[in-house]
Amino acid sequence: IFFCGIRGIIVCNLKLLHILRTRLERYNIIVRAFLGSKITAQVALFVVLLILVASHAAPIANDCAMVCLMFLMVLQFLSRQLASGLSTCHSSRFRSSNEMNHLQYVHPDIRQTLEMEPDDSTPAEKDTAASRSTRIVVDDLVVVENSVCIINWNSLEEYIERKTQALALQNCREISMNIMVNLAGKCETVLFESNNKFSFPGPVHGLLAMMEKNYADEENDDLEVQQKTANLIATAIAMNMIESFVRHLTMKEHGHAPLLKDMIGQLSKSEDRVRRILSQILSSLLLPNTGLNLRNLIWHGFVPIIDRRWLALSIVLVLSMDNISHSSSFIDDGNNNNDSNVECIQSMREHDSLSKILDYGKNIQSSRIKIKQLQGQLLSSDFIPPSHKTLCRMALKYVRYPVIFASIVGPLMENSLRIVWCNENNQNQAIAKPGVYYVTLDGHGQKDRHDILLLLFLSNGDDDDEQAEVLRNALVYRLGAPLMALLVDLFASPTGAPNIRASVAHGIYNQFLYAELQSLEKIALCEDMNAPEPSPLDDMSNALISLLDVLSDVEHEIQHPLIQSYRPIYSFSALLSRQVQKVAEGIESFSQLLSEERHTKFVSTDPSGIRQQICDVLPNQSISISYIKDKEQDIHMFFDSHQGSTWTVEHTFQESHNNHIASKCGAAVLLLAEVAQAVEASRQELECAIDELECSAE
């Protein structure tokens, strides 16, 4: 009966299938139970029904419709597994296969550390006095003081000494990952599993609020993955806080702080014992080579999920550093002068091509329906790998929280672009490996050590070999020149550009981040799209939304209509050309004001003759406007000869040569900017003075 039913289903037409499904209405409870249950329950239900058919125990055993029902269940069962890229064999290995899929872009050694379970026992498994003493120390690693959980530095120091001695690492300065995991596990126990009542700063409450939300999603029934994704988002933000707090402890300022490893090295040389222990923890957690390098794993997009204990460790480290500093790092870091940084975002509106892109993104996020459509595009696109689709879906819930949204989407896009970069350039660098520099979206400061996704040429791997072949980045051809220009403008341009991912990751916008976190306790993210008051950084979200929409269609050869006419705005060549144009326009405007001779009619009312002298001198103070316009044209012909034409790949590589020249003209660009500002200020001052004279004359 079973095989006949299968044969009948194969040859039946759609009409017959509809009739059979309609006939099964009275069995919809079974169908729903099957489709909504876990894998093991599905298997069990199918086996039970098969036995019923074979034994004729059920009244409908001989009914072909029952066979059809089972076959539909089999199809559903298989389709789910094919869609998730897993095997149809369900054994005890199913869960590990699922997790491997989510952590496929990290090396197995790194994955082993990320998934390592806390183990409070010593290497000797016997229940000895020493092991019992060690367990007591472990229980005291994290304490609650004044309703805040912090690290007990005395117990931690003793625990590190015991573990290093037991592992014969007396002369080793690094902390083993076993110690890190056990510390993280203890942080998790105290923070999430105890009955303590805590009093945390507002931003920390915001992080915890992320964990308390109900992330149930009808499109994804794996709540564990969703929870680990929420852990990842909160941990990314906590990594931002840790770097900011290290900067606070070392008394460095935004824009003037050295690399994180150098600041941690400064802590290691401190006379304060606690700070030296802290430097060991930070080195093992955040730095590469002997450390886990967790910050870079997260902020460069390799990891889409993470266990809660790493979030707990990050939060407790933040609170402990706040306690060490004896001043609120949240207040000091949140009150930085962000005027110039905010201007970088707001200045995007000064350019028509970028303003068009920002309006496009603003239109999308103004409607739930359009956000849902974008989500569908992204999830069905090959651009977002299956391991990161839950992260992509959850990111869109934060679209009206610009800094949090950028904290998720920046690394998400970087991981996807790195995969495309590797495929196009035949590189094997999509996986994060221990002790190896990553290919990153930005990071020009270390471009001599690793490849940058958005640079036009690949590193040859040997800086001393002058004969090494210089290879073009094939990603430019894959994405197209306009999209490549937009990516560079948003993520990897000189000072004055948005540089979104790096700015957010390194705490430039923490003032706004902390405000967003504090508002999370009051906003039900999963129920509606309400958000705080409009932010000066809203255009950051608008730009990222538009970019996601364009990238969701990147597998097609035709450029997205939104960016077909886009060309570089923040490149060295574009900046130089723009400053020259401003100077020329300013002088031309000033010359026009002088040529109107509005000031000459007031000369006769000046008994001292000063105004007459000014009128005689002013015309000779400016260079001929025709000369200036000719020089402007010469500069434009060299640095921006393709103005008005469609931006092509060859234009991109040609501009790279021009950028190299323009980058050496930094002093000239600054001087031009000052000249343009001075000319405009003088024109306005002269015009206002003439207006006042005219008003007084009336």
C-alpha positions as CSV (number, residue, x, y, z in Angstrom):
1,I,0.0,0.0,0.0
2,F,2.8,2.4,0.9
3,F,4.7,2.0,-2.4
4,C,1.5,2.1,-4.4
5,G,0.7,5.3,-2.7
6,I,4.0,6.8,-3.5
7,R,3.6,5.8,-7.1
8,G,0.1,7.3,-7.2
9,I,1.4,10.6,-5.8
10,I,4.2,10.8,-8.4
11,V,1.8,10.4,-11.3
12,C,-1.2,12.4,-10.0
13,N,-1.7,15.9,-11.2
14,L,-2.1,19.0,-9.1
15,K,-5.9,18.7,-9.0
16,L,-5.8,15.3,-7.5
17,L,-3.2,16.4,-5.0
18,H,-5.5,19.2,-4.0
19,I,-8.4,16.8,-3.5
20,L,-6.3,14.5,-1.4
21,R,-5.1,17.3,0.8
22,T,-8.7,18.6,1.2
23,R,-9.8,15.1,2.2
24,L,-7.3,15.1,5.0
25,E,-8.8,18.1,6.8
26,R,-9.9,16.0,9.6
27,Y,-6.3,15.0,10.2
28,N,-4.9,18.5,10.3
29,I,-4.0,18.1,14.0
30,I,-1.5,15.4,13.0
31,V,-0.2,17.5,10.1
32,R,0.3,20.5,12.4
33,A,1.9,18.4,15.1
34,F,4.3,17.1,12.5
35,L,5.2,20.4,10.9
36,G,5.6,22.2,14.2
37,S,7.5,19.6,16.1
38,K,11.2,18.9,16.6
39,I,13.1,16.5,14.3
40,T,12.9,13.6,16.8
41,A,9.2,14.0,17.3
42,Q,8.7,14.0,13.5
43,V,10.6,10.8,13.1
44,A,8.6,9.2,15.9
45,L,5.3,10.3,14.5
46,F,6.1,9.0,11.1
47,V,7.2,5.6,12.4
48,V,4.0,5.3,14.4
49,L,1.8,6.0,11.4
50,L,3.8,3.6,9.3
51,I,3.2,0.8,11.8
52,L,-0.5,1.7,11.9
53,V,-0.8,1.3,8.2
54,A,1.2,-1.9,8.0
55,S,-0.9,-3.5,10.8
56,H,-4.3,-2.2,9.6
57,A,-4.8,-1.1,13.1
58,A,-6.3,2.3,12.1
59,P,-9.7,2.6,10.4
60,I,-8.1,4.6,7.6
61,A,-5.2,2.2,7.2
62,N,-6.3,1.2,3.7
63,D,-7.1,4.7,2.7
64,C,-4.7,6.0,0.1
65,A,-5.1,9.5,1.6
66,M,-3.3,8.3,4.7
67,V,-0.4,7.2,2.6
68,C,-0.4,10.6,0.9
69,L,-0.3,12.2,4.2
70,M,2.8,10.2,5.2
71,F,4.4,11.0,1.9
72,L,3.8,14.7,2.3
73,M,5.4,14.4,5.7
74,V,8.5,12.7,4.2
75,L,8.7,15.5,1.6
76,Q,8.5,18.2,4.3
77,F,11.1,16.3,6.3
78,L,13.5,16.1,3.4
79,S,13.0,19.7,2.3
80,R,13.8,21.0,5.7
81,Q,17.1,19.2,5.8
82,L,18.0,20.2,2.3
83,A,17.2,23.8,3.0
84,S,19.4,23.8,6.1
85,G,22.2,22.0,4.3
86,L,22.2,19.1,6.7
87,S,22.1,15.4,6.2
88,T,18.8,13.5,6.4
89,C,20.3,11.1,8.9
90,H,19.2,12.1,12.4
91,S,21.5,10.9,15.1
92,S,23.1,12.3,18.2
93,R,25.4,14.2,15.9
94,F,22.5,16.5,14.6
95,R,23.1,19.3,17.1
96,S,26.8,19.4,16.6
97,S,26.3,19.5,12.8
98,N,24.0,22.5,13.2
99,E,26.5,24.3,15.4
100,M,29.3,23.6,13.0
101,N,27.3,25.2,10.3
102,H,27.0,28.4,12.3
103,L,30.7,28.5,13.1
104,Q,32.0,27.4,9.8
105,Y,34.0,30.6,9.3
106,V,36.3,30.0,12.3
107,H,39.1,27.5,12.7
108,P,38.2,24.3,14.6
109,D,40.7,25.3,17.4
110,I,38.9,28.6,17.8
111,R,35.5,26.9,17.7
112,Q,36.7,24.4,20.4
113,T,37.5,27.3,22.7
114,L,34.3,29.1,22.0
115,E,32.2,26.0,22.8
116,M,34.4,24.8,25.7
117,E,32.4,24.0,28.8
118,P,33.5,25.4,32.2
119,D,35.4,22.8,34.2
120,D,36.2,23.7,37.8
121,S,38.2,20.6,38.5
122,T,42.0,20.4,38.3
123,P,43.7,18.1,35.9
124,A,43.8,15.5,38.6
125,E,40.3,14.1,38.6
126,K,40.6,12.6,42.1
127,D,38.7,14.4,44.9
128,T,41.7,15.6,46.8
129,A,42.2,18.4,49.3
130,A,43.9,20.4,46.6
131,S,41.0,20.0,44.2
132,R,38.5,20.9,46.9
133,S,40.5,24.0,47.7
134,T,40.6,25.0,44.0
135,R,36.9,24.7,43.8
136,I,36.5,27.1,46.7
137,V,38.7,29.6,44.9
138,V,36.7,29.2,41.7
139,D,33.5,29.9,43.6
140,D,35.0,33.3,44.7
141,L,36.2,34.4,41.3
142,V,33.2,36.8,40.9
143,V,31.7,38.6,43.8
144,V,28.8,41.0,44.3
145,E,29.7,44.4,45.9
146,N,27.2,47.2,46.3
147,S,24.8,45.3,44.0
148,V,27.4,45.1,41.2
149,C,29.2,41.9,40.2
150,I,32.9,42.3,39.7
151,I,36.0,40.1,39.5
152,N,37.6,39.1,42.8
153,W,41.2,39.9,41.8
154,N,42.8,38.1,44.8
155,S,41.0,34.9,44.1
156,L,41.6,35.1,40.4
157,E,45.4,35.6,41.0
158,E,45.5,32.6,43.3
159,Y,43.5,30.5,40.8
160,I,45.8,31.5,37.9
161,E,48.8,30.5,40.0
162,R,47.3,27.1,40.9
163,K,46.3,26.3,37.3
164,T,49.6,27.3,35.8
165,Q,51.5,25.3,38.3
166,A,49.3,22.2,37.7
167,L,49.8,22.6,33.9
168,A,53.5,23.1,34.3
169,L,53.3,26.6,32.9
170,Q,55.2,28.4,35.6
171,N,57.2,30.4,33.1
172,C,54.4,31.2,30.8
173,R,52.9,34.7,30.9
174,E,49.7,33.8,29.1
175,I,46.5,32.6,30.8
176,S,45.2,29.3,29.5
177,M,41.9,29.1,27.7
178,N,40.7,26.7,30.4
179,I,41.1,29.5,33.0
180,M,39.3,32.0,30.7
181,V,36.4,29.6,30.2
182,N,36.0,28.8,33.9
183,L,36.1,32.5,34.7
184,A,33.4,33.1,32.0
185,G,31.3,30.3,33.4
186,K,31.5,31.8,36.9
187,C,30.5,35.2,35.5
188,E,27.5,33.6,33.8
189,T,26.4,31.8,37.0
190,V,26.5,35.0,39.1
191,L,25.1,37.3,36.5
192,F,22.3,35.1,35.1
193,E,21.6,32.2,37.4
194,S,21.8,33.6,40.9
195,N,19.1,35.4,42.9
196,N,21.2,38.5,43.5
197,K,19.6,41.9,43.0
198,F,21.8,44.1,40.8
199,S,22.1,47.8,40.3
200,F,23.8,48.4,37.0
201,P,24.5,51.5,34.9
202,G,21.9,52.2,32.3
203,P,23.8,50.9,29.3
204,V,24.4,47.5,31.0
205,H,20.7,47.3,31.7
206,G,20.2,47.8,28.0
207,L,22.5,44.9,27.2
208,L,20.6,42.7,29.6
209,A,17.3,43.9,28.2
210,M,18.4,42.4,24.8
211,M,18.6,39.0,26.5
212,E,15.2,39.3,28.1
213,K,13.3,39.9,24.9
214,N,11.2,37.2,23.4
215,Y,12.9,36.5,20.1
216,A,10.4,33.8,18.9
217,D,10.1,34.1,15.1
218,E,7.6,32.2,13.1
219,E,10.2,31.9,10.3
220,N,12.8,30.3,12.5
221,D,11.7,27.7,15.1
222,D,15.3,27.3,16.5
223,L,15.0,29.4,19.6
224,E,18.5,28.3,20.8
225,V,20.1,29.8,17.7
226,Q,18.1,33.0,18.1
227,Q,19.2,33.3,21.7
228,K,22.8,32.8,20.8
229,T,22.4,35.4,18.1
230,A,21.1,37.8,20.7
231,N,24.1,36.9,22.8
232,L,26.4,37.8,19.9
233,I,24.8,41.2,19.3
234,A,25.1,42.1,23.0
235,T,28.7,40.8,23.2
236,A,29.7,42.9,20.2
237,I,28.5,46.0,22.0
238,A,30.2,44.9,25.2
239,M,33.5,44.5,23.2
240,N,33.1,48.1,22.2
241,M,32.7,49.0,25.9
242,I,35.8,47.0,26.9
243,E,38.0,48.9,24.5
244,S,36.6,52.2,25.6
245,F,37.2,51.4,29.2
246,V,40.8,50.3,28.5
247,R,41.2,53.7,26.9
248,H,39.8,55.3,30.0
249,L,42.1,53.4,32.3
250,T,45.1,54.3,30.3
251,M,43.9,57.9,30.1
252,K,43.8,58.0,26.3
253,E,41.4,60.0,24.1
254,H,39.4,59.1,21.0
255,G,41.5,59.7,17.9
256,H,44.7,59.8,19.9
257,A,44.7,56.3,21.5
258,P,47.3,53.7,20.4
259,L,46.4,50.2,19.3
260,L,44.5,48.1,21.8
261,K,47.5,45.8,22.3
262,D,49.7,48.7,23.2
263,M,47.2,50.0,25.8
264,I,47.0,46.5,27.3
265,G,50.8,46.4,27.3
266,Q,50.7,49.7,29.2
267,L,48.5,48.1,31.8
268,S,50.8,45.1,32.1
269,K,53.6,47.5,33.2
270,S,51.6,49.2,35.8
271,E,52.7,49.2,39.4
272,D,49.2,48.3,40.4
273,R,48.9,44.5,40.8
274,V,45.2,44.5,39.9
275,R,45.9,46.2,36.6
276,R,48.6,43.7,35.7
277,I,46.2,40.8,36.3
278,L,43.6,42.6,34.2
279,S,46.1,42.9,31.4
280,Q,46.6,39.2,31.4
281,I,42.8,38.6,31.1
282,L,42.5,41.2,28.3
283,S,45.4,39.7,26.4
284,S,44.0,36.2,26.5
285,L,40.5,37.3,25.6
286,L,41.1,40.0,23.0
287,L,44.5,39.7,21.4
288,P,45.6,37.3,18.6
289,N,48.4,34.7,18.6
290,T,48.2,33.3,22.1
291,G,44.8,34.9,22.8
292,L,41.2,34.1,21.6
293,N,41.0,37.4,19.7
294,L,37.3,37.6,20.5
295,R,36.8,41.2,19.6
296,N,38.1,40.8,16.1
297,L,36.3,37.5,15.6
298,I,33.0,39.3,16.3
299,W,33.6,42.8,14.9
300,H,34.9,41.3,11.6
301,G,31.9,39.1,11.2
302,F,33.3,35.6,11.5
303,V,31.0,34.6,14.4
304,P,27.2,34.8,14.1
305,I,26.3,33.2,17.4
306,I,28.0,32.8,20.8
307,D,27.4,31.3,24.2
308,R,26.1,33.4,27.0
309,R,29.1,33.0,29.2
310,W,31.2,35.2,26.9
311,L,28.7,38.0,27.2
312,A,28.7,37.5,30.9
313,L,32.5,37.7,31.1
314,S,32.5,40.9,28.9
315,I,29.9,42.6,31.1
316,V,31.7,41.7,34.4
317,L,35.0,43.0,32.9
318,V,33.3,46.3,32.0
319,L,31.9,46.6,35.6
320,S,35.2,45.6,37.1
321,M,37.2,48.2,35.1
322,D,34.6,50.8,36.0
323,N,35.3,49.8,39.7
324,I,39.1,50.0,39.2
325,S,39.0,53.5,37.6
326,H,37.1,55.0,40.6
327,S,35.2,57.1,38.1
328,S,32.3,56.4,35.8
329,S,33.7,55.4,32.4
330,F,30.2,55.5,31.1
331,I,29.9,59.2,31.8
332,D,33.4,60.1,30.7
333,D,33.2,58.0,27.5
334,G,29.6,59.1,26.8
335,N,30.4,62.8,27.0
336,N,33.1,63.0,24.4
337,N,32.9,65.8,21.9
338,N,31.3,64.1,18.9
339,D,30.6,67.2,16.8
340,S,33.1,66.5,14.1
341,N,32.2,62.8,14.0
342,V,28.5,63.6,13.7
343,E,29.3,66.1,10.9
344,C,30.9,63.2,8.9
345,I,27.5,61.5,8.9
346,Q,25.4,64.6,8.3
347,S,27.7,65.9,5.6
348,M,26.7,63.0,3.4
349,R,23.6,65.1,2.6
350,E,25.7,67.7,0.9
351,H,26.3,65.4,-2.1
352,D,23.4,64.7,-4.4
353,S,24.3,61.1,-5.3
354,L,24.7,60.2,-1.6
355,S,21.6,62.1,-0.6
356,K,19.6,60.0,-3.1
357,I,20.9,56.8,-1.5
358,L,20.0,58.1,2.0
359,D,16.5,59.0,0.9
360,Y,16.1,55.5,-0.6
361,G,17.0,53.9,2.7
362,K,14.8,56.2,4.7
363,N,11.9,55.3,2.5
364,I,12.5,51.6,3.1
365,Q,12.7,51.8,6.9
366,S,9.6,54.0,7.1
367,S,7.4,51.0,6.4
368,R,7.2,47.6,8.0
369,I,6.1,46.0,4.8
370,K,9.2,47.4,3.0
371,I,11.5,46.2,5.8
372,K,9.9,42.7,5.5
373,Q,10.4,42.8,1.7
374,L,14.1,43.7,2.2
375,Q,14.4,40.9,4.8
376,G,13.0,38.4,2.2
377,Q,15.4,39.6,-0.4
378,L,18.4,39.2,1.9
379,L,17.4,35.8,3.2
380,S,16.8,34.4,-0.3
381,S,20.0,36.0,-1.6
382,D,23.3,34.1,-1.8
383,F,25.0,37.1,-0.4
384,I,24.2,36.2,3.2
385,P,25.5,32.7,4.0
386,P,23.0,30.4,5.8
387,S,25.1,30.6,9.0
388,H,24.4,34.3,9.3
389,K,20.8,34.5,8.1
390,T,19.4,34.6,11.7
391,L,21.8,37.4,12.5
392,C,20.6,39.3,9.4
393,R,16.9,38.8,10.4
394,M,17.5,40.0,13.9
395,A,19.6,43.0,12.7
396,L,16.6,44.5,11.0
397,K,14.8,44.7,14.3
398,Y,17.3,47.4,15.4
399,V,17.1,49.5,12.2
400,R,16.0,52.6,14.1
401,Y,18.8,52.4,16.5
402,P,21.7,53.6,14.3
403,V,24.7,52.6,16.4
404,I,23.4,49.2,17.4
405,F,22.2,48.6,13.8
406,A,25.6,49.5,12.4
407,S,27.3,47.3,15.1
408,I,25.5,44.3,13.6
409,V,25.3,45.1,9.9
410,G,28.9,46.3,9.5
411,P,30.4,42.9,10.5
412,L,27.6,41.0,8.7
413,M,28.4,42.7,5.4
414,E,32.2,42.3,6.0
415,N,31.9,38.6,6.3
416,S,29.8,38.2,3.2
417,L,32.1,40.5,1.2
418,R,35.1,38.5,2.4
419,I,33.5,35.3,1.0
420,V,32.9,37.0,-2.3
421,W,36.5,38.4,-2.3
422,C,37.9,35.0,-1.6
423,N,35.9,33.4,-4.4
424,E,36.8,36.0,-7.0
425,N,40.5,36.1,-6.1
426,N,40.9,32.4,-5.5
427,Q,42.0,33.0,-1.9
428,N,41.6,30.7,1.1
429,Q,41.1,33.4,3.8
430,A,37.4,33.2,4.6
431,I,38.0,31.4,7.8
432,A,39.5,33.0,10.9
433,K,42.7,31.1,11.9
434,P,44.8,31.4,15.1
435,G,47.8,33.6,14.8
436,V,46.9,34.8,11.2
437,Y,45.9,38.3,10.2
438,Y,42.4,38.5,8.8
439,V,41.3,40.0,5.5
440,T,39.2,43.0,6.7
441,L,36.8,45.5,5.3
442,D,38.9,48.5,6.5
443,G,42.1,49.0,8.4
444,H,44.5,50.9,6.2
445,G,46.8,51.3,9.2
446,Q,47.9,47.7,8.9
447,K,47.4,47.2,5.1
448,D,51.1,46.1,4.9
449,R,50.3,43.1,7.1
450,H,47.1,41.8,5.5
451,D,44.7,42.3,2.6
452,I,41.9,44.9,2.7
453,L,38.7,43.9,0.9
454,L,38.2,47.3,-0.6
455,L,41.8,48.0,-1.8
456,L,42.2,47.8,-5.5
457,F,45.3,45.5,-5.4
458,L,46.2,42.4,-3.5
459,S,49.2,42.2,-1.3
460,N,52.0,40.1,-2.8
461,G,52.9,38.6,0.5
462,D,56.6,39.7,0.2
463,D,57.2,43.4,0.6
464,D,60.9,42.9,-0.2
465,D,60.3,41.4,-3.6
466,E,60.1,44.4,-5.9
467,Q,59.6,42.0,-8.9
468,A,56.5,40.4,-7.4
469,E,53.4,40.7,-9.6
470,V,50.9,43.2,-8.5
471,L,47.4,41.7,-8.9
472,R,44.2,43.6,-9.3
473,N,41.4,42.9,-6.8
474,A,38.8,40.9,-8.8
475,L,36.1,42.0,-6.4
476,V,36.0,45.3,-8.3
477,Y,34.9,43.5,-11.5
478,R,32.4,41.4,-9.6
479,L,30.7,44.3,-7.8
480,G,31.1,46.9,-10.5
481,A,32.8,50.3,-10.2
482,P,29.8,52.3,-8.8
483,L,29.1,49.8,-5.9
484,M,32.8,49.6,-5.1
485,A,33.0,53.4,-4.9
486,L,30.1,53.5,-2.6
487,L,31.6,50.8,-0.3
488,V,34.9,52.6,-0.1
489,D,33.2,55.9,0.6
490,L,31.2,54.5,3.5
491,F,33.8,52.2,5.0
492,A,37.4,52.9,3.9
493,S,38.0,56.5,2.9
494,P,40.3,59.3,4.3
495,T,39.5,61.5,7.3
496,G,36.2,63.2,6.8
497,A,34.4,60.2,5.5
498,P,31.8,58.2,7.5
499,N,34.0,55.0,7.9
500,I,31.0,53.5,9.6
501,R,32.2,50.1,10.8
502,A,35.5,51.3,12.3
503,S,33.9,54.4,13.9
504,V,31.2,52.4,15.6
505,A,33.5,49.5,16.6
506,H,36.1,51.8,18.3
507,G,33.6,53.8,20.3
508,I,33.4,57.0,18.4
509,Y,29.6,57.2,18.8
510,N,29.3,55.8,22.3
511,Q,27.4,58.8,23.5
512,F,24.6,57.8,21.2
513,L,25.1,54.1,21.8
514,Y,24.5,54.5,25.5
515,A,21.4,56.5,24.9
516,E,20.1,53.7,22.6
517,L,20.9,51.0,25.2
518,Q,19.0,52.9,27.9
519,S,15.9,53.1,25.7
520,L,15.8,49.4,25.0
521,E,14.2,48.7,28.4
522,K,11.2,50.7,27.3
523,I,10.8,49.5,23.7
524,A,9.3,46.2,22.7
525,L,11.4,45.4,19.7
526,C,9.6,42.3,18.7
527,E,6.1,43.9,18.9
528,D,6.5,47.2,17.0
529,M,8.9,49.4,15.2
530,N,8.8,52.2,17.8
531,A,12.1,53.9,18.5
532,P,13.7,56.8,20.4
533,E,13.6,60.3,19.2
534,P,15.2,61.0,15.8
535,S,19.0,60.7,16.0
536,P,21.7,62.8,14.3
537,L,23.0,59.4,13.1
538,D,19.8,58.3,11.4
539,D,21.4,58.6,8.0
540,M,23.9,56.0,9.0
541,S,21.0,53.5,9.2
542,N,19.6,54.9,5.9
543,A,23.0,54.3,4.1
544,L,23.3,50.8,5.4
545,I,19.7,49.9,4.5
546,S,20.2,51.1,0.9
547,L,23.5,49.2,0.8
548,L,21.9,46.0,2.0
549,D,19.2,46.4,-0.7
550,V,21.9,46.8,-3.4
551,L,24.0,43.9,-2.1
552,S,21.0,41.6,-1.9
553,D,20.9,41.8,-5.7
554,V,24.6,41.6,-6.2
555,E,24.6,38.2,-7.9
556,H,23.0,39.8,-11.0
557,E,25.2,41.3,-13.6
558,I,23.1,44.5,-14.0
559,Q,24.0,47.3,-11.6
560,H,21.2,48.4,-9.2
561,P,19.5,51.5,-10.6
562,L,20.1,53.3,-7.3
563,I,23.9,53.4,-7.9
564,Q,24.4,53.3,-11.6
565,S,25.5,57.0,-11.7
566,Y,27.5,56.9,-8.4
567,R,31.2,57.9,-8.4
568,P,33.7,58.5,-5.6
569,I,33.0,61.3,-3.2
570,Y,35.6,60.9,-0.4
571,S,38.7,59.8,-2.4
572,F,41.8,61.9,-2.2
573,S,41.2,63.0,-5.9
574,A,37.6,63.9,-5.3
575,L,38.4,65.9,-2.1
576,L,41.2,67.8,-3.9
577,S,39.0,68.6,-6.9
578,R,36.2,69.7,-4.6
579,Q,38.4,72.1,-2.6
580,V,39.7,73.7,-5.8
581,Q,36.2,74.2,-7.0
582,K,35.1,75.8,-3.7
583,V,38.0,78.2,-3.9
584,A,37.2,79.1,-7.5
585,E,33.6,79.6,-6.7
586,G,34.3,81.7,-3.6
587,I,36.7,84.0,-5.5
588,E,34.3,84.3,-8.4
589,S,31.5,85.3,-6.0
590,F,33.7,87.8,-4.2
591,S,34.7,89.3,-7.6
592,Q,31.1,89.5,-8.6
593,L,30.3,91.5,-5.5
594,L,33.2,93.9,-6.2
595,S,32.1,94.3,-9.9
596,E,28.7,95.5,-8.7
597,E,30.4,98.6,-7.2
598,R,27.8,98.9,-4.5
599,H,30.4,100.2,-2.2
600,T,31.6,103.1,-4.4
601,K,28.6,105.3,-3.7
602,F,29.6,105.7,-0.1
603,V,33.0,107.1,-0.8
604,S,31.9,110.7,-0.8
605,T,30.6,110.4,2.7
606,D,34.0,109.4,4.0
607,P,35.9,112.6,5.0
608,S,39.1,110.7,5.9
609,G,39.3,109.1,2.4
610,I,39.8,105.6,3.9
611,R,36.9,104.2,1.9
612,Q,38.4,105.6,-1.3
613,Q,41.7,103.9,-0.6
614,I,39.9,100.6,0.0
615,C,38.0,101.0,-3.3
616,D,41.2,101.6,-5.1
617,V,43.0,98.7,-3.6
618,L,40.3,96.0,-3.6
619,P,40.2,95.3,-7.3
620,N,43.9,94.6,-7.3
621,Q,43.8,92.2,-4.3
622,S,42.4,89.3,-6.3
623,I,43.9,87.3,-9.1
624,S,42.1,87.4,-12.4
625,I,39.1,85.2,-12.2
626,S,39.8,83.9,-15.7
627,Y,43.2,82.7,-14.5
628,I,41.7,81.0,-11.6
629,K,39.1,79.2,-13.7
630,D,41.8,78.1,-16.1
631,K,43.8,76.5,-13.3
632,E,40.7,74.9,-11.9
633,Q,40.0,73.3,-15.3
634,D,43.6,72.0,-15.5
635,I,43.3,70.3,-12.1
636,H,40.0,68.8,-12.9
637,M,41.3,67.4,-16.2
638,F,44.0,65.6,-14.3
639,F,42.2,64.4,-11.2
640,D,38.6,64.2,-12.4
641,S,38.7,63.9,-16.2
642,H,35.7,61.5,-16.2
643,Q,33.3,63.9,-14.7
644,G,29.8,63.4,-16.2
645,S,30.5,59.9,-17.6
646,T,29.5,56.5,-16.1
647,W,32.1,55.4,-13.6
648,T,33.8,52.3,-14.9
649,V,36.4,49.7,-13.6
650,E,39.1,51.3,-15.6
651,H,38.2,54.7,-14.2
652,T,38.6,53.1,-10.7
653,F,42.1,51.9,-11.3
654,Q,43.1,55.1,-13.0
655,E,41.9,57.1,-10.0
656,S,44.0,54.9,-7.8
657,H,47.1,56.4,-9.4
658,N,45.7,59.9,-9.0
659,N,44.8,59.2,-5.4
660,H,48.4,58.3,-4.7
661,I,49.5,61.7,-6.0
662,A,46.6,63.6,-4.3
663,S,47.4,61.9,-0.9
664,K,50.7,63.7,-0.9
665,C,49.0,67.1,-1.3
666,G,47.4,67.0,2.2
667,A,48.9,70.4,3.2
668,A,47.7,71.9,-0.1
669,V,44.2,70.5,0.5
670,L,44.1,72.0,4.0
671,L,45.3,75.3,2.7
672,L,42.7,75.3,-0.1
673,A,40.0,74.6,2.5
674,E,41.2,77.6,4.6
675,V,41.4,79.8,1.6
676,A,37.9,78.9,0.6
677,Q,36.6,79.5,4.1
678,A,38.5,82.9,4.3
679,V,37.2,84.1,0.9
680,E,33.6,83.2,1.8
681,A,33.9,84.8,5.2
682,S,35.3,88.0,3.7
683,R,32.6,88.2,1.1
684,Q,29.9,87.8,3.7
685,E,31.5,90.4,5.9
686,L,31.8,92.9,3.1
687,E,28.3,92.3,1.9
688,C,26.9,92.7,5.4
689,A,28.8,96.0,5.8
690,I,27.4,97.3,2.5
691,D,23.9,96.3,3.5
692,E,24.2,98.2,6.8
693,L,25.4,101.3,5.0
694,E,22.6,101.1,2.5
695,C,20.1,100.7,5.3
696,S,21.5,103.6,7.2
697,A,21.4,105.7,4.1
698,E,17.7,105.1,3.6
